[in-house]
Amino acid sequence: MKRIAQLIILTVLLAACAAPAADAPAATVTAPAPTATPVQSVPVQVWLTTADQSKLLEPQPDLAFELQPVEAAKIIQVNENNPYQQMDGFGASMTDSSAWLIYTQLSETQRANVMSALFSPTEGIGVSITRIPMGASDFVHGDPYTYDDMPAGQTDPELANFSVEHDQAYIIPALQDALKLNPDLKIMASPWSAPAWMKSSDALGNGKLLPEYYSVYANYFVKFIQAYQAENIPVYAITLQNEPHFEPHSYPGMRMEPEEAAEFVKNHLGPAFEAAGLDTKIIIWDHNWDEPDYPIAVLDDPQAKAYIAGSAFHCYGGTVIAQGLVHEAHPDRDIYFTECSSGAWIPGFGAQLKRDVKELVTGSTRNWAKTVILWNLALDTSYGPHNGGCGNCYGFVAIDPALESGFTFNADYFSFGHASKFVAPGAYRIASSSFTYEGLESVAFLNPDGSKVLIASNTGSKEKAFALRWGDRFLAYTLPGESVATFTWEGAQQNSKIPAKPTDLKVRSNPAGQLIVTWEFSALAESYNVKRSTESGGPYTVLETGIQTPEYVDTQAEAGSSYFYVVSAVNALGEGSDSAETSLAP
């Protein structure tokens, strides 16, 4: 944690590095048209954070892309013409504890300081998405609550006693002020439990939602969204249930099986949202990476799937590749990452920085996540307040009213700041190469205004030299050991050669019997042509042209047949040669 002197320095530095403005999300990605006369140099801005904290999201001397190739053992290639998922944001959760600390324990000046540091795109890191519990989680000041608690033995099927009055004291004001600082902020809500009287246990900490209350609980969601809308707080998405395969007992939780989730969505929640005219997204699972079969099972129900935007994941079990497995099973539904916490169990600033960037900022987005959300935005210096659950978790910031500033920074603030400050809502992840097993990883984005962002991390202890290639242009950089850098630049990618053939062509089947063809992008490609044959070596039939994302879903494959695929890369100068062949039977 940094104290006042470092805070003052950081505030000045952050004020000097404004993030790109967020325009309305584009329906498709269109790269800017190349200029007739290539510009020799393209300026590149760099911000750096190191494990020894000597640099904390600190601007570095500008670099420049040049037309002269750079010799390097490792070349990170970026291709802005190859988009993947569109991003909704990076951030952390405004829990009851976070809002209570910021809005009841700090002076007005201290509160303004911390809110600006968190949400302002110019003075802070521009948090662009926050998740809020619908009722109490383990991080709550006071007793657990829902929006319709009743005395023991009583029920309220008409929801006559529904009220968000509890939130009006400090949660709603916190969100309203956050939206003033960042109007592009998205708000996602997740329930930890239905009211106890709706459950099999008649308790908040465990049990299931009783089937006779499915429709009532669907209306509970509608009332919550409408109540927040009345406070000028749009809820852009809800998750069905936080961690549906965990019943904590010591704080609110509720178990929900895949078939129950599908039933609730298709016959109750989805129709209730339709009847109320709500466009709030419905997201399922919202639990660990170690059970990808759960969201796949729910999405395998076509009636439920019709109402579902995608699946959400937490980091506390399994690995991030589970997100890719769910994407492959249902490539027409989105992936969200919604919870992970840092804490005293992680040995120091450097280890937290590396974990955040490697697994979450980079790993999660390279596995299709549209959002990357950590747990608490703010906790106190005693890791609270909390009521059960994690007793040594960190927030982005630690609230300390005794300090003039009112808070100090934790590592998460900087690791996520390398993304949230520069990657605008509506940006697309774009193709970039990464050297995961060699400790040099990257992820890249194309903002709605055409600017580019590359986040590169060195997880090793020694510095790593590499070249960065963007179309015909190159630059050289040396990244210190245990550090992360964000590179930003503008302009249009220029390609002076026909693209090389794609490599690492793979084909896999999904539960729907579709064949998913993927390949490593070609650095100069503007699009790809996918071709198929029923015989090895061809002749090949062109299945589709003009594909931008290095992935193709073959929906016409027939069971019992074998198929052979090749892919070629195309740009304005022509079509390159076909890739090596790959094959699979559905």
C-alpha positions in Angstrom: 0.0 0.0 0.0 1.2 3.5 -0.8 0.9 6.5 1.5 0.2 10.2 0.9 3.3 11.2 -0.9 2.9 8.4 -3.4 -0.8 9.2 -3.7 -0.1 12.8 -4.6 2.4 11.7 -7.2 0.0 9.1 -8.7 -2.8 11.6 -8.9 -0.7 13.9 -10.9 0.4 11.1 -13.2 -3.1 9.8 -13.7 -4.4 13.2 -14.5 -1.8 13.4 -17.4 -3.0 10.2 -19.1 -6.6 10.5 -20.2 -8.3 7.4 -21.5 -9.9 7.2 -24.9 -13.5 8.5 -25.0 -16.2 5.8 -25.2 -18.4 6.2 -28.3 -21.5 4.0 -28.9 -20.4 0.4 -29.6 -20.0 -0.4 -33.3 -22.0 -3.3 -34.8 -19.0 -4.4 -36.8 -15.3 -3.6 -36.8 -14.0 -1.5 -39.7 -10.4 -0.6 -39.8 -9.6 3.0 -40.9 -8.8 3.2 -44.6 -5.0 3.3 -45.3 -3.6 6.6 -46.4 -2.1 7.0 -49.9 1.3 8.0 -48.6 2.5 5.9 -45.6 3.5 8.0 -42.6 7.0 7.0 -41.6 6.6 7.1 -37.8 3.5 6.6 -35.6 3.9 7.8 -32.0 3.2 5.3 -29.2 2.5 6.1 -25.5 3.6 3.7 -22.8 2.6 3.4 -19.1 4.5 1.0 -16.7 4.0 -0.7 -13.4 6.7 -2.7 -11.7 6.6 -5.2 -8.9 9.0 -3.1 -6.7 6.5 -0.3 -6.9 9.1 2.1 -8.3 6.7 2.8 -11.1 3.0 2.7 -10.6 1.0 3.2 -13.8 3.7 5.7 -14.7 4.0 7.4 -18.1 7.2 6.5 -19.9 9.0 8.3 -22.8 7.1 8.0 -26.0 8.1 5.4 -28.6 7.3 5.3 -32.3 6.4 2.6 -34.8 8.8 2.7 -37.8 8.7 1.0 -41.2 12.1 -0.5 -40.5 11.8 -4.2 -39.3 13.3 -5.0 -35.9 15.3 -8.1 -35.2 14.1 -9.9 -32.0 13.7 -13.4 -30.6 10.1 -12.6 -29.7 7.8 -10.6 -31.8 4.3 -9.6 -30.5 2.2 -9.1 -33.6 -1.0 -7.1 -33.5 -3.7 -7.2 -36.2 -6.5 -4.7 -35.8 -8.5 -6.3 -38.6 -9.1 -9.5 -36.7 -11.6 -8.8 -33.9 -12.9 -11.2 -31.2 -15.4 -10.2 -28.5 -16.7 -6.7 -27.8 -15.8 -5.5 -24.3 -18.2 -4.2 -21.8 -15.7 -3.2 -19.2 -13.1 -3.7 -16.4 -13.8 -3.1 -12.7 -14.8 -4.4 -9.3 -17.9 -4.7 -7.1 -19.6 -2.0 -5.2 -20.5 -4.2 -2.3 -22.5 -3.0 0.7 -19.2 -2.8 2.6 -17.5 -0.8 -0.1 -20.3 1.7 -0.3 -20.7 2.0 3.4 -17.1 2.8 3.9 -16.9 5.4 1.2 -20.2 7.1 2.0 -20.3 7.0 5.8 -16.8 6.8 7.0 -15.0 9.5 4.9 -15.3 13.3 4.8 -16.8 14.8 1.6 -13.3 15.6 0.4 -12.0 12.1 1.1 -15.0 10.6 -0.6 -14.6 12.7 -3.7 -10.9 11.7 -3.8 -11.5 8.0 -3.7 -14.5 8.1 -6.1 -12.5 10.1 -8.6 -9.5 7.7 -8.3 -11.8 4.8 -9.0 -14.3 6.0 -11.6 -12.9 9.1 -13.4 -11.4 8.2 -16.8 -9.1 11.3 -16.6 -8.2 11.7 -12.9 -8.4 8.0 -12.0 -8.5 4.6 -13.7 -12.0 4.9 -15.2 -13.7 1.7 -13.8 -16.2 1.0 -16.5 -18.2 -1.8 -14.9 -19.3 -2.6 -11.3 -21.2 -5.6 -9.9 -23.5 -5.1 -7.0 -25.1 -7.7 -4.8 -28.9 -7.8 -4.8 -29.2 -7.7 -1.1 -26.5 -8.9 1.3 -23.4 -10.9 0.5 -20.6 -11.7 3.0 -19.4 -8.2 2.6 -22.1 -6.2 4.4 -22.1 -3.7 7.3 -24.7 -5.1 9.7 -27.1 -8.0 9.4 -27.9 -9.9 6.2 -30.9 -8.7 4.3 -33.0 -9.0 1.1 -35.5 -6.6 -0.3 -38.5 -8.5 1.1 -37.7 -10.0 4.5 -40.6 -11.2 6.5 -41.1 -12.4 10.2 -40.7 -16.1 10.7 -43.7 -18.0 9.4 -45.0 -15.2 7.2 -44.8 -14.9 3.4 -45.4 -12.1 0.9 -46.3 -13.6 -2.5 -47.6 -10.2 -3.8 -44.3 -8.6 -2.8 -46.2 -5.9 -1.0 -43.3 -5.2 1.3 -40.6 -5.1 -1.4 -38.3 -2.1 -0.9 -34.8 -1.0 -1.7 -34.8 1.4 1.2 -31.7 -0.2 2.7 -29.7 0.7 -0.5 -30.9 4.3 -0.5 -28.7 5.1 2.5 -25.3 4.7 0.7 -25.3 2.1 -2.1 -27.6 4.1 -4.5 -25.8 7.4 -3.8 -22.5 5.7 -4.5 -23.7 4.4 -7.8 -25.3 7.7 -8.8 -22.0 9.5 -8.1 -20.0 6.9 -10.0 -22.3 7.4 -13.0 -21.7 11.2 -12.9 -17.9 10.5 -13.0 -18.2 7.9 -15.7 -21.5 8.0 -17.6 -20.4 4.9 -19.6 -20.3 2.8 -16.4 -22.3 -0.4 -16.6 -23.9 -2.0 -13.6 -24.4 -5.7 -13.1 -26.5 -7.1 -10.2 -26.3 -10.6 -8.6 -28.5 -12.1 -5.8 -26.8 -14.2 -3.1 -30.2 -15.4 -1.9 -33.9 -15.1 -2.4 -35.9 -14.0 0.7 -35.9 -16.8 3.2 -39.6 -17.4 3.0 -39.2 -18.4 -0.7 -36.7 -21.1 0.1 -36.8 -24.8 1.2 -34.6 -24.0 4.2 -36.5 -20.9 5.4 -33.1 -19.4 5.9 -30.8 -17.1 3.9 -27.6 -19.1 4.2 -28.6 -22.3 2.4 -31.5 -24.1 0.7 -33.2 -23.9 -2.7 -35.8 -21.7 -4.3 -39.2 -23.4 -3.9 -40.9 -24.1 -7.3 -44.1 -22.4 -6.1 -42.2 -19.2 -5.8 -40.5 -19.2 -9.2 -42.9 -16.6 -10.6 -42.8 -14.5 -7.5 -39.0 -14.5 -7.5 -39.1 -13.5 -11.2 -41.2 -10.5 -10.2 -38.7 -9.7 -7.4 -36.0 -9.3 -10.1 -38.3 -7.0 -12.1 -39.1 -4.9 -9.1 -35.4 -4.5 -8.3 -34.5 -3.4 -11.8 -37.4 -1.0 -11.9 -36.6 0.4 -8.4 -33.0 1.2 -9.5 -34.3 2.6 -12.8 -36.4 5.0 -10.8 -33.1 6.2 -9.1 -31.6 6.8 -12.6 -29.4 3.7 -12.3 -29.8 1.4 -15.3 -29.0 -2.3 -14.5 -27.5 -3.6 -17.8 -27.3 -7.2 -16.6 -28.2 -9.6 -13.8 -26.8 -13.0 -13.0 -29.3 -15.6 -12.0 -27.6 -16.6 -8.8 -24.2 -16.0 -7.2 -22.3 -19.3 -6.9 -25.3 -21.6 -7.3 -23.2 -24.7 -6.2 -22.2 -23.2 -2.8 -24.3 -22.9 0.3 -22.2 -20.9 2.8 -24.5 -21.1 5.8 -22.7 -18.2 7.5 -23.8 -15.7 5.0 -26.5 -15.6 2.2 -26.4 -18.3 -0.5 -28.8 -20.5 -2.5 -28.3 -23.7 -4.4 -29.7 -24.0 -7.9 -29.1 -26.9 -10.3 -28.9 -26.5 -14.1 -32.4 -27.9 -14.7 -33.8 -25.6 -12.1 -32.0 -22.6 -13.7 -33.3 -23.5 -17.1 -36.9 -23.9 -15.8 -36.7 -20.6 -13.9 -35.4 -18.7 -16.9 -37.6 -20.1 -19.7 -40.9 -20.2 -17.9 -40.6 -17.3 -15.4 -37.7 -14.8 -15.5 -37.5 -14.5 -19.3 -41.2 -14.0 -19.8 -41.4 -11.6 -16.8 -38.7 -9.4 -18.3 -40.5 -9.5 -21.6 -43.8 -8.5 -20.0 -42.1 -5.6 -18.2 -40.3 -4.4 -21.3 -36.9 -4.9 -19.7 -33.8 -5.3 -21.9 -31.6 -6.2 -18.9 -29.3 -9.2 -19.9 -29.7 -12.5 -18.1 -26.5 -14.3 -17.3 -26.1 -17.8 -15.9 -23.7 -19.8 -13.7 -21.7 -17.0 -12.0 -19.5 -19.5 -10.3 -16.1 -21.2 -10.7 -14.2 -22.3 -13.8 -14.2 -25.9 -12.6 -17.8 -26.7 -13.7 -18.2 -25.7 -17.3 -20.8 -28.5 -17.8 -23.3 -26.4 -15.7 -23.7 -23.5 -18.1 -23.5 -25.8 -21.1 -26.3 -27.9 -19.7 -28.5 -24.8 -19.2 -27.7 -23.5 -22.7 -28.5 -26.9 -24.2 -32.1 -26.1 -23.4 -33.1 -24.0 -26.5 -36.1 -22.4 -24.7 -34.0 -21.2 -21.8 -31.1 -20.2 -24.2 -33.4 -17.8 -26.0 -33.5 -15.6 -23.0 -29.8 -15.9 -21.9 -27.0 -13.5 -22.9 -24.2 -15.7 -21.7 -22.3 -17.4 -18.8 -20.3 -15.9 -16.0 -17.2 -17.2 -14.2 -15.3 -16.9 -10.9 -11.6 -17.7 -10.3 -11.8 -19.8 -7.1 -11.6 -23.2 -8.8 -10.5 -24.7 -12.1 -8.7 -22.8 -14.9 -9.6 -20.0 -17.3 -9.7 -22.4 -20.3 -13.2 -23.4 -19.1 -14.5 -20.2 -20.6 -13.2 -21.3 -24.0 -14.9 -24.7 -23.6 -18.3 -23.0 -23.0 -17.7 -20.6 -25.9 -17.0 -23.5 -28.2 -20.1 -25.4 -27.0 -22.3 -22.3 -27.6 -20.4 -19.7 -29.7 -23.5 -17.6 -30.1 -23.6 -16.7 -26.4 -21.2 -14.4 -24.5 -18.7 -15.0 -21.8 -18.3 -12.8 -18.7 -15.8 -12.9 -15.8 -17.5 -11.6 -12.7 -15.5 -12.3 -9.5 -12.1 -12.9 -8.1 -10.5 -11.5 -5.0 -7.0 -10.6 -3.9 -6.0 -10.9 -0.3 -3.4 -11.4 2.4 -2.8 -15.0 1.2 -1.0 -13.6 -2.0 2.6 -12.9 -1.0 3.0 -9.2 -1.8 2.4 -6.5 -4.4 4.4 -8.2 -7.2 2.6 -11.6 -6.9 -0.8 -9.8 -7.0 0.2 -7.8 -10.0 1.3 -10.9 -11.9 -1.8 -12.9 -10.9 -4.2 -10.2 -12.0 -2.7 -9.5 -15.3 -1.8 -13.1 -16.3 -5.0 -14.8 -15.3 -7.6 -12.1 -15.4 -6.8 -9.1 -17.6 -5.0 -11.3 -20.2 -6.1 -14.8 -19.6 -9.8 -14.1 -19.1 -10.1 -11.8 -22.1 -8.1 -14.2 -24.4 -10.8 -16.7 -23.4 -13.7 -14.6 -24.6 -14.6 -12.6 -21.5 -16.5 -9.4 -22.2 -16.2 -8.2 -18.6 -13.4 -8.6 -16.1 -14.6 -7.8 -12.6 -12.8 -8.2 -9.2 -14.6 -8.5 -5.9 -14.6 -5.5 -3.5 -13.8 -2.0 -4.7 -13.0 -0.9 -1.2 -12.4 -2.5 2.2 -11.0 -1.1 5.4 -7.5 -1.9 6.8 -8.9 -4.9 8.7 -10.3 -6.5 5.5 -13.9 -5.6 6.3 -16.5 -5.0 7.3 -17.7 -8.6 6.6 -20.2 -11.0 8.0 -18.8 -14.4 7.5 -16.9 -15.4 4.3 -13.5 -14.0 3.5 -11.6 -12.5 6.5 -8.5 -11.3 4.7 -9.6 -10.0 1.3 -8.4 -6.8 -0.3 -10.2 -4.2 -2.3 -8.9 -1.9 -5.1 -8.3 0.5 -2.3 -8.1 0.4 1.5 -10.2 2.9 3.3 -8.5 4.7 6.2 -10.2 7.8 7.5 -7.2 8.8 9.6 -5.2 9.6 6.4 -5.6 13.0 4.8 -6.5 11.2 1.5 -8.8 8.7 3.2 -7.4 5.7 1.4 -4.4 3.8 0.0 -4.0 1.8 -3.1 -3.6 -2.0 -3.4 -2.0 -3.8 -6.3 -5.4 -4.5 -8.0 -5.9 -0.8 -8.6 -2.8 -0.7 -10.8 -3.2 -4.0 -12.5 -6.8 -3.3 -13.6 -6.0 0.3 -14.2 -3.7 -0.8 -17.0 -6.9 -2.0 -18.8 -9.8 0.1 -17.4 -8.1 3.4 -18.1 -7.3 2.7 -21.7 -9.8 0.1 -23.0 -13.1 1.9 -23.7 -16.5 0.2 -23.4 -17.4 -1.0 -26.8 -13.8 -1.8 -27.7 -13.0 -5.1 -29.5 -10.3 -7.5 -28.4 -8.1 -7.9 -31.5 -5.5 -10.5 -32.5 -2.2 -10.4 -30.8 0.5 -13.0 -30.2 1.4 -14.1 -26.7 4.3 -16.2 -25.3 2.5 -17.7 -22.3 5.1 -20.4 -21.5 7.9 -17.9 -21.7 6.5 -15.4 -19.4 5.7 -12.7 -22.0 2.0 -12.3 -22.5 -0.2 -9.8 -24.3 -3.7 -8.8 -25.1 -4.8 -6.1 -27.5 -7.9 -4.0 -28.2 -9.3 -1.6 -30.8 -11.3 1.2 -29.2 -14.4 2.7 -30.8 -12.4 5.8 -31.8 -9.9 3.7 -33.7 -7.1 3.9 -31.2 -5.2 0.7 -30.2 -4.3 -0.6 -26.8 -1.8 -3.4 -26.1 -1.2 -4.7 -22.5 2.0 -6.7 -22.2 3.3 -8.4 -19.0 6.6 -10.0 -18.0 6.0 -12.5 -15.3 9.6 -13.5 -15.0 12.2 -12.0 -12.8 14.5 -10.9 -15.6 13.9 -8.2 -18.2 12.6 -9.4 -21.6 13.3 -7.7 -24.9 10.8 -8.0 -27.8 9.6 -6.4 -30.9 6.1 -5.2 -31.4 4.7 -5.5 -35.0 1.6 -3.7 -36.3 1.1 -4.3 -40.0 4.3 -3.0 -41.7 5.6 -1.2 -38.7 7.8 -2.2 -35.8 9.2 -1.0 -32.5 11.5 -2.5 -30.0 11.0 -2.6 -26.2 12.5 -4.1 -23.1 10.0 -4.9 -20.3 11.5 -5.1 -16.8 11.1 -8.2 -14.8 7.8 -8.6 -13.0 6.1 -5.7 -14.7 3.2 -4.7 -16.9 3.0 -2.1 -19.6 0.2 -0.5 -21.6 0.9 0.8 -25.1 -1.5 3.0 -26.9 -1.4 4.5 -30.4 -3.6 5.8 -33.2 -3.7 5.5 -37.0 -4.5 2.8 -39.5 -2.7 -0.5 -40.0 -0.9 -0.6 -43.3 -0.1 -3.8 -45.1 2.3 -3.8 -48.1 2.4 -7.6 -48.7 -0.1 -10.4 -49.3 -0.7 -12.1 -46.0 1.1 -15.3 -45.0 -1.0 -18.4 -44.7 -2.7 -19.0 -41.4 -1.1 -21.6 -39.1 -2.1 -24.0 -36.3 -5.5 -24.8 -38.0 -7.7 -26.9 -35.6 -11.2 -28.3 -35.8 -13.3 -29.5 -32.9 -16.9 -30.6 -32.5 -19.3 -29.2 -30.0 -22.4 -30.9 -28.3 -24.7 -29.5 -31.0 -22.8 -31.4 -33.7 -21.2 -28.3 -35.1 -17.6 -28.2 -36.1 -15.5 -25.2 -34.8 -12.6 -24.4 -37.0 -9.9 -22.1 -35.4 -6.5 -20.9 -36.5 -3.6 -18.6 -35.6 -4.1 -15.2 -37.1 -2.0 -13.9 -40.0 -0.3 -10.6 -39.2 -1.3 -8.8 -42.4 -4.7 -10.4 -43.0 -7.8 -8.3 -43.4 -10.1 -11.3 -43.6 -10.1 -15.1 -44.2 -11.7 -17.6 -46.6 -12.7 -21.0 -45.2 -12.7 -24.0 -47.5 -13.9 -27.6 -47.1 -13.7 -30.9 -48.9 -14.9 -34.4 -48.2 -11.6 -35.8 -49.5 -8.0 -35.1 -48.2 -6.2 -32.8 -50.6 -9.4 -31.3 -52.1 -10.8 -30.1 -54.3 -12.1 -27.6 -51.8 -15.4 -25.7 -51.8 -15.4 -22.2 -50.3 -17.7 -22.1 -47.3 -17.4 -18.5 -46.5 -15.3 -15.4 -47.4 -14.6 -12.2 -45.6 -14.4 -13.7 -42.1 -12.6 -11.3 -39.7 -12.4 -13.4 -36.5 -10.0 -16.4 -36.8 -12.9 -18.8 -36.0 -15.6 -20.5 -38.1 -18.6 -22.5 -37.0 -19.6 -25.1 -39.6 -23.3 -25.5 -39.1 -23.7 -27.6 -42.2 -21.6 -30.6 -41.2 -23.5 -33.9 -41.4 -23.1 -36.7 -38.9 -21.1 -39.7 -40.3 -19.2 -37.6 -42.8 -15.5 -36.6 -42.7 -14.5 -33.1 -43.6 -11.1 -31.6 -44.5 -10.5 -27.8 -44.1 -8.0 -25.2 -45.2 -8.0 -21.5 -44.6 -6.5 -18.6 -46.6 -5.7 -15.1 -45.5 -6.8 -12.1 -47.7 -6.0 -8.3 -47.8 -6.3 -5.6 -50.4 -3.3 -6.9 -52.2 -4.7 -10.4 -52.7 -5.3 -13.8 -51.2 -2.4 -15.8 -49.7 -1.8 -19.5 -50.0 -3.9 -22.1 -48.2 -3.0 -23.3 -44.7 -2.1 -26.8 -44.0 -5.2 -29.1 -43.9 -7.0 -30.3 -40.8 -9.9 -32.7 -40.5 -12.6 -34.1 -38.2 -15.8 -36.1 -38.4 -18.8 -34.6 -36.5 
